[in-house]
Amino acid sequence: MRDALKDAVKNAICIECTLPHIESGVGRSCLSTHNDICFNNDNPQDIAKIIYNGIVEFAVNEYEINYDDLEKEQLKVLKRRIRYNSDDTTTTKLKYGFYGEVLLDLILRCFLKTNVLLARGYLYSPIENSEVKGFDAFHLIDKDGKLDLWLGEAKFYINFRKPLSDVLKKLQISLSDEYVNRNLLAIIDLQNRFTTQNIRLNVILDDWQEDPNINLAQEMKKHKIRITYPIFIAYEKNATDKYHESVKKCIDHIAAEFSRLKILIPASFEYRLFFIFLPLSEVKKIKESVIEWIESQEPLI
């Protein structure tokens, strides 16, 4: 990632706290196996700026980007690697999924120090012209003999309730052997485009290519691969809510939905799950600014 973008991300957002947070009394979510992370932002236009400038590196592996002509790279990405149609109505454009996905990608790289395995734009089909199915991130961390495969989920809406409910309804599928297996199978043919090479992961994918009936959970245990599943929720904070009050509403909603949906995670592999919260103001304006800059081909940083 280019230094100018890293600096912009660090200027736009900062870690407010992790959950549980003793001072405010806000606990972590009942589903989390790891501390939740809460980010803060003072200027919503800074969020628009990093989304707009983060599109290229979200969609294309860095070694394939011509950094001397970023504006051309941006145009290519908008045509081939993410869902964006200039003829769509503004209402439709505001519903695109890439806003939250780009933010998640930036947070994972800049704050959680992950390495991108595969830029997500390679999974997009211009023929379908629809949101990419499956996980919203494919990142890696290889540390102390433990390989973490990060398969994220990102939501960016005005109200946090529906996106949270949607994620939780899908959770029993998302963290199932079959679903993870399908997503890994989908990237087998893209190994030559991996940004980060990892011998253990390459071995398991090569084995899958030869024998698609191998047992996912057993292979992941054998190769010491753990799934890390961050769920990123960016939303508009009520003007009357204090920061931690706003986050607590998210935590309470997760608890209520967990009880209502009777969530049972079927994964037989090792996994970590946690939430990343980013309360914002002017969500619609943030997205509108990104659209405006795309349409006017604003120069990139």
C-alpha positions in Angstrom: 0.0 0.0 0.0 1.3 3.4 -0.9 2.5 5.6 2.0 0.1 8.5 1.1 -2.8 6.1 1.5 -1.5 4.7 4.8 -1.1 8.2 6.2 -4.6 9.1 5.1 -6.1 6.1 6.8 -4.2 6.9 10.1 -5.5 10.5 9.9 -9.1 9.4 9.1 -9.6 6.8 11.9 -8.1 5.7 15.2 -8.8 3.0 17.7 -11.1 4.3 20.4 -11.1 1.2 22.5 -11.4 -2.5 22.6 -14.2 -4.5 24.2 -14.7 -5.3 27.0 -14.1 -1.7 28.0 -14.0 -1.3 31.8 -14.4 2.5 32.0 -17.7 2.6 30.0 -19.0 -0.8 31.1 -19.5 -2.0 27.5 -18.7 -5.7 27.2 -17.7 -7.5 24.1 -20.3 -9.3 22.0 -21.7 -12.6 23.2 -20.4 -14.2 19.9 -16.9 -12.9 20.0 -14.0 -15.2 20.8 -11.6 -12.3 20.7 -11.8 -8.6 21.9 -14.0 -6.4 19.7 -12.3 -3.3 18.3 -14.0 0.1 18.2 -12.8 2.9 15.8 -13.6 6.6 15.8 -13.6 9.3 13.2 -13.9 13.1 13.5 -14.4 14.2 9.9 -16.7 12.1 7.7 -15.1 13.5 4.5 -11.8 11.8 5.6 -13.7 8.5 5.4 -14.9 9.3 1.9 -11.3 10.2 0.9 -9.8 6.9 2.0 -12.6 4.9 0.4 -12.1 6.6 -2.9 -8.4 6.3 -2.8 -8.4 2.7 -1.5 -10.4 1.2 -4.4 -7.5 0.3 -6.6 -5.5 -1.5 -4.0 -8.6 -3.2 -2.7 -9.4 -4.6 -6.1 -6.0 -5.3 -7.7 -2.8 -6.9 -6.3 -0.2 -4.3 -5.7 2.4 -5.9 -8.0 0.0 -5.4 -10.9 -0.7 -1.7 -10.3 1.0 1.0 -12.3 1.5 3.6 -9.6 2.7 6.1 -12.2 -0.8 6.3 -13.7 -3.2 5.6 -10.8 -6.1 7.4 -12.4 -6.0 5.0 -15.4 -5.8 2.1 -12.9 -8.8 3.4 -11.1 -10.8 3.5 -14.3 -9.8 0.0 -15.2 -10.9 -1.2 -11.7 -14.3 0.5 -12.0 -14.9 -1.2 -15.3 -13.5 -4.7 -14.5 -13.0 -5.4 -10.8 -15.9 -3.9 -8.7 -19.6 -3.3 -9.2 -19.9 0.2 -10.5 -22.1 1.4 -13.3 -22.2 5.1 -14.1 -25.7 4.6 -15.6 -27.2 3.3 -12.3 -29.4 5.6 -10.3 -27.9 7.3 -7.3 -30.1 5.2 -5.1 -28.6 2.0 -6.6 -25.0 3.4 -6.3 -25.6 4.1 -2.6 -26.3 0.4 -2.0 -23.1 -0.8 -3.6 -21.0 -3.0 -1.2 -17.6 -1.8 -2.0 -17.7 1.2 0.5 -17.5 -1.1 3.5 -15.3 -3.7 1.9 -12.7 -1.1 1.0 -12.8 0.2 4.6 -12.4 -3.3 6.0 -9.4 -3.9 3.7 -7.7 -0.7 4.9 -8.3 -1.4 8.6 -7.0 -5.0 8.3 -3.8 -3.8 6.5 -3.1 -0.6 8.5 -4.2 -1.5 12.0 -4.2 -5.3 12.2 -1.1 -5.8 10.0 -2.5 -8.5 7.8 -1.1 -9.4 4.4 -3.5 -9.6 1.5 -3.7 -13.1 0.0 -5.7 -12.1 -3.0 -7.2 -8.8 -4.0 -10.9 -9.3 -4.0 -11.5 -7.7 -7.5 -10.2 -10.9 -9.1 -13.4 -12.7 -7.9 -15.7 -10.1 -9.6 -17.4 -11.0 -12.9 -18.2 -8.0 -15.1 -20.7 -10.2 -17.0 -22.8 -10.7 -13.8 -22.4 -7.0 -12.7 -23.4 -7.9 -9.2 -21.8 -8.0 -5.8 -19.1 -10.7 -5.3 -20.5 -13.7 -3.4 -18.7 -15.1 -0.4 -16.3 -13.4 2.0 -15.3 -9.8 1.8 -11.6 -10.3 2.5 -8.9 -12.8 1.9 -5.9 -11.9 4.1 -3.2 -13.8 6.0 -1.0 -13.6 9.0 1.7 -16.2 9.5 3.2 -15.8 13.0 4.8 -18.2 15.6 4.0 -21.2 13.5 0.3 -20.4 13.3 -1.3 -19.5 10.0 -4.4 -17.3 10.3 -6.6 -17.0 7.2 -8.7 -13.9 7.5 -12.1 -14.1 5.8 -14.0 -11.0 6.6 -17.5 -9.5 6.4 -18.2 -5.8 5.9 -21.4 -3.8 6.2 -21.8 0.0 5.8 -25.3 1.4 6.4 -27.0 4.2 8.1 -28.7 1.9 10.6 -26.7 -0.9 12.2 -29.7 -3.1 13.0 -30.4 -4.7 9.6 -26.8 -5.3 8.6 -26.0 -6.8 11.9 -29.1 -9.0 11.7 -28.2 -10.1 8.1 -24.7 -11.0 9.2 -25.9 -13.0 12.2 -28.6 -14.9 10.1 -25.8 -15.9 7.7 -23.3 -16.8 10.4 -24.2 -20.4 10.7 -23.5 -20.7 7.0 -20.4 -18.5 6.9 -18.6 -20.5 9.6 -19.5 -23.9 8.3 -17.0 -26.4 6.8 -18.9 -26.5 3.5 -19.0 -22.7 3.0 -15.3 -22.1 3.8 -14.5 -25.1 1.6 -16.4 -23.5 -1.3 -14.7 -20.2 -0.9 -11.2 -21.8 -0.8 -12.0 -23.9 -3.8 -13.0 -20.7 -5.7 -9.5 -19.3 -5.3 -7.6 -22.4 -6.3 -7.3 -21.3 -10.0 -6.1 -17.9 -8.8 -3.0 -19.1 -6.9 -0.7 -17.5 -9.5 -2.2 -14.1 -8.5 -1.7 -14.5 -4.8 0.1 -11.4 -3.4 1.4 -13.4 -0.4 2.8 -16.8 -0.9 2.5 -19.3 1.9 3.8 -22.9 1.6 1.3 -24.4 4.0 -1.7 -22.8 2.3 -0.4 -23.7 -1.1 0.0 -27.3 -0.1 -3.6 -27.6 1.1 -5.0 -25.9 -2.0 -2.9 -28.1 -4.3 -4.2 -31.2 -2.4 -7.7 -29.9 -2.8 -7.2 -29.5 -6.5 -6.1 -33.1 -6.8 -8.7 -34.5 -4.4 -11.7 -32.2 -3.8 -13.1 -34.8 -1.4 -10.5 -34.3 1.3 -11.7 -33.3 4.7 -11.5 -29.6 5.2 -11.3 -29.6 9.0 -8.7 -32.3 9.2 -6.5 -30.6 6.6 -6.7 -27.3 8.4 -5.7 -28.9 11.7 -2.9 -30.8 10.0 -1.4 -27.6 8.5 -2.2 -25.5 11.6 -4.5 -23.1 9.8 -7.0 -21.1 11.8 -9.9 -19.0 10.3 -10.1 -15.4 11.7 -13.5 -13.9 10.9 -13.8 -10.1 11.6 -17.2 -8.6 11.1 -17.0 -4.9 10.2 -20.0 -2.7 10.9 -19.8 1.0 9.9 -23.0 2.9 10.7 -24.4 6.3 11.5 -24.4 7.2 15.2 -27.4 9.0 16.6 -26.5 12.6 17.2 -27.7 12.4 20.8 -25.8 9.2 21.7 -22.4 9.4 23.3 -19.8 7.2 21.6 -19.9 4.2 24.0 -23.7 4.4 24.2 -23.9 4.0 20.5 -21.5 0.9 20.5 -23.5 -0.6 23.4 -26.6 -0.5 21.3 -24.8 -2.7 18.7 -23.7 -5.1 21.4 -27.2 -5.3 22.8 -28.7 -5.9 19.4 -26.2 -8.8 18.8 -27.2 -10.3 22.1 -30.9 -10.0 21.2 -30.5 -11.5 17.8 -28.2 -14.3 19.1 -31.1 -15.3 21.4 -33.8 -14.9 18.8 -32.0 -16.8 16.1 -30.6 -19.5 18.4 -27.3 -19.3 16.7 -25.1 -22.4 16.7 -21.8 -22.2 14.8 -21.2 -25.5 13.1 -17.5 -25.1 12.3 -15.3 -28.1 13.1 -12.1 -26.1 12.3 -10.5 -23.6 14.7 -11.8 -20.1 14.3 -11.7 -16.6 15.9 -14.6 -14.2 15.6 -14.8 -10.6 16.6 -16.5 -7.3 15.6 -15.1 -4.1 14.4 -17.3 -1.1 14.9 -17.0 2.4 13.3 -19.7 4.8 14.3 -19.9 7.7 11.9 -21.9 10.8 11.0 -23.3 11.6 7.5 -23.1 8.1 6.0 -25.1 9.1 3.0 -22.9 12.1 2.4 -19.8 10.0 2.6 -21.0 7.7 -0.1 -22.3 10.6 -2.2 -18.8 12.2 -2.1 -17.2 8.9 -3.3 -19.7 8.7 -6.2 -19.1 12.4 -7.0 -15.3 11.9 -7.1 -15.6 8.8 -9.2 -17.8 10.5 -11.7 -15.5 13.6 -11.9 -12.4 11.4 -11.9 -10.9 13.3 -9.0 -7.0 12.9 -8.9 -5.8 10.2 -6.4 -3.4 10.8 -3.6 
